[in-house]
Amino acid sequence: MPTYAEQVLISTGRSNWPSKIDEDECEDSALVRQLRKNLLRDGKYSDPYHNIMLTNSSFPPTDSLVHQIKEATPSASAFLLPSFQYVPTIPTDPPSVENFIKAFVLPAKLHQTHNTLTRAQQNILLRQPDRQKHFPGARPINEILILICGHGNRDARCGTLGPILQAEFEDKLKRQNIALLRDPPVAEAEVVDTAVEGYVPTARVGLISHIGGHKWAGNVIVYIPPSFRGNPLAGKGIWYGRVGPEHVEGIVGKTVLDGKVIKELFRGGIDGEREVITL
C-alpha cells in the first residue's frame, strides 16, 4: 500500500478514465491537474510527511449547475479520506482550488522535521479550517465506502475484475440489509449516531482509478466511518488485494460488519491519525 495522509476521491460519474487521469479532457479533470500542480512533487504545498493520493471515482458529483451559471466557473465534488468529509462544490479555477487545499487538505499539525522552518513557512503548509465556510454543503461521511480499482485503460485486469466485484459487493451488502446509496451525498442537519436502535447502515460501492499494485488485482479499499462506534475499524481504511468474487461475502461479514481484518488479503491500512495499520 502506498503511504498517504489523505485520499482525495473526485466524483466523476464515469467508470473509466485515460491511463493518466490528469490527461482527461473532461471538466472534472481540471481539479486533478490543479491539485497535482500544488500538492505533488515540487508543488507549492508539497509535504513529504503528508502525501496526498489523487483518485477518480465513479460516484456522481453533486449537481452544481446553479453554481456554475452564477460563477461562470466549472466545479467538482470530492470525498476526503480518512477525514471522512465530502465537499460538494469545489470551483476548479486555480485560486479556488488553492482555497480548497488550505481549507481541507493540508495537515492540521506539521511533522517535527518542519520545526526548522520559519513561522511564515510553516503557516503555508498548515490547514486553515476557517476557510471551510467558503464551501457550503460540506459534510461528514457516515456511510461505508467500498472502493474498487476498475481502471481498465491502466490495467486490463482491474478493468475486467472491477465491475464484477462491484456487482458482487452490492449484492452481498443488500443481503445484510445495508442500504446502497447511489445519489450524491446531501447535507445532514444532525450528527448521525449509528448506535441508535433501528438505524439502517448505508454504503456506497464505486469504481476508482489506479491506486498502485496491478499484480494485486482485484484491489479494494474499505473505509468504515468514525460514526460506526461499535466497529473496531471505525475511522479506518483497509486495503485488500487479490480479491475475487469468492472473497466478497467474507469481506462484508468480517470486515464491514465485525470490524476484523482478513490477513490473507491485507495490503495495509490507515487510521484517523494517518498512521499506517500493520498486522
C-alpha positions, 0 to 999 in steps of 0.5 A: 500500500502506498503511504498517504495522509489523505485520499482525495476521491473526485466524483466523476460519474464515469467508470473509466478514465485515460491511463493518466487521469490528469490527461482527461479532457473532461471538466472534472479533470481540471481539479486533478491537474490543479491539485497535482500542480500544488500538492505533488512533487515540487508543488507549492504545498508539497509535504513529504510527511503528508502525501496526498493520493489523487483518485477518480471515482465513479460516484456522481458529483453533486449537481452544481449547475446553479453554481456554475451559471452564477460563477461562470466557473466549472466545479467538482465534488470530492470525498476526503479520506480518512477525514471522512468529509465530502465537499460538494462544490469545489470551483476548479479555477486555480485560486479556488482550488488553492482555497480548497487545499488550505481549507481541507487538505493540508495537515492540521499539525506539521511533522517535527522535521518542519520545526526548522522552518520559519513561522511564515513557512510553516503557516503555508503548509498548515490547514486553515479550517476557517476557510471551510465556510467558503464551501457550503454543503460540506459534510461528514461521511457516515456511510461505508465506502467500498472502493474498487480499482476498475481502471481498465485503460491502466490495467486490463485486469482491474478493468475486467475484475472491477465491475464484477466485484462491484456487482458482487459487493452490492449484492452481498451488502443488500443481503445484510440489509445495508442500504446502497446509496447511489445519489450524491451525498446531501447535507445532514442537519444532525450528527448521525449516531449509528448506535441508535436502535433501528438505524439502517447502515448505508454504503456506497460501492464505486469504481476508482482509478489506479491506486498502485499494485496491478499484480494485486488485482482485484484491489479494494479499499474499505473505509468504515466511518468514525460514526460506526462506534461499535466497529473496531475499524471505525475511522479506518481504511483497509486495503485488500488485494487479490480479491475475487468474487469468492472473497466478497461475502467474507469481506462484508461479514468480517470486515464491514460488519465485525470490524476484523481484518482478513490477513490473507488479503491485507495490503495495509491500512490507515487510521484517523491519525494517518498512521499506517495499520500493520498486522 
